[in-house]
């Protein structure tokens, strides 16, 4: 039976209105058939804006998007239908010398659905259960609170164990608020992660997890106007190609179309092994002169040179990751997205991993075994299952993306001794990129398997096994 009273709803506070946080709000509303969730989103910035450029929506992630009602909004934004037909993800091209050549194609079922990050975020915003979105069916109540920078939280369970909204949030220059569950979706520099880990019983063991670590890698990002490239090079292959990866020793770049084919998204990375273990000094992202990008890839394949000649305003990003955490949740506080599992971009998995966090949590909280006023023990079961499903899955992705980056930049022991621009036997290159292709096998796997395991665990822990409780 639907819940009518606001006081009877489970109040979920989501700190951070990036992809992970907004995905959770959308998923909760889509699955909340009993109308038992109240969502409060808190964002530190005065307006919602997204930095970055292209992201990949793999078939696995697309399945979740459809399940939470985003399919109709997203489908028109992709350059091909979202199905499981085999498609090229990237053509691999050895490009760190003047006579570059094709190594092989990496193809997977469904390929990759490329989209501008800002377009994806806007789709999520348009599907929030807010009064300003009249076409969205409102199951969960929702508020969006901008200019709310969280500085601390407290958790005070009552002696009776049933206190409503026992988590209090403190904001800079704003009144405090309360909730039943606090979700830290506040990104790579997460305030909640630092507070959460320091307050664990063995908090001293987590000091190395408080801050991300620089991966000794820099990424240059740019959007290239496709018509400008066509003017410079009318026959450039990227104009009509799903994606090209240009590779060399300790450097690589990817290029693919986004925004309905208006732009080419370019990400060019360099890795300096001599700086591994050091700390990046200065801003993590900044606009840099075009000449800096050109200098980093001087002498590369003329096809790639033509591409970077069309770059107008490149930005330089210091890429960071984090040691995989062994817990994302305790008591009434949990982490998701980059707050929980910062990862490098080499599998295009970061956004999708945050969406999977949101999907699992939303399925648990909205399941009919969880009442509108859960006991502390029931909340504990939900968070324990979230940990059991998401911690190993995200940790595996963090590790896999490091391995993938080593393959892309030819930085593996088998190629030790080769330098940038050296000829590398093609059979060795084929071995490298066949391994890279195998590492992408997860992209078309079924996310429903994890959901089913999560619900089975919930049924078992709460003592019911009737199939009717599935949402």
Secondary structure, 3 states (H helix, E strand, C coil): CCCCCHHHCEEEEEECCCHHHHHHHHHHHHHCCCCCEEEEEECCCCCCCCCCCEEEEEHHHHHHHHHCCCHHHHHCCCCCCCCCCEEEEEEEEECCCCCCEEEEEEEEECCEEEEEHHHHHHHHHHCCCCCCCCCCCCCCEEEEECCCCEEEEEECCCCCCCCCCCEEEEECCEEEEEECEEEECCCCCCHHHHHHHHCCCCHHHHHHHCCCEEEEEEEEEEEEEHHHHHHHCCCCHHHHCCCEEEEECCEEEEEEEEHHHCEEEEEEEEECHHHCCCCCCCCCEEECCHHHHHHHCCCCCHHHHHHHHCCCCCEEEEEEECCCCCCCEECCEEECHHHCCCCCCCCCCHHHHHHHHHHHHHHHHHCCCCCCCCCHHHHHHHHHHHHHHHHHHHHHHHHHHHHHHHHHCCCCHHHCCCCCCCCCCHHHHHHHHHHHHHCCHHHHCCCHHHHHHHHHHHHHHCCCCCHHHCC
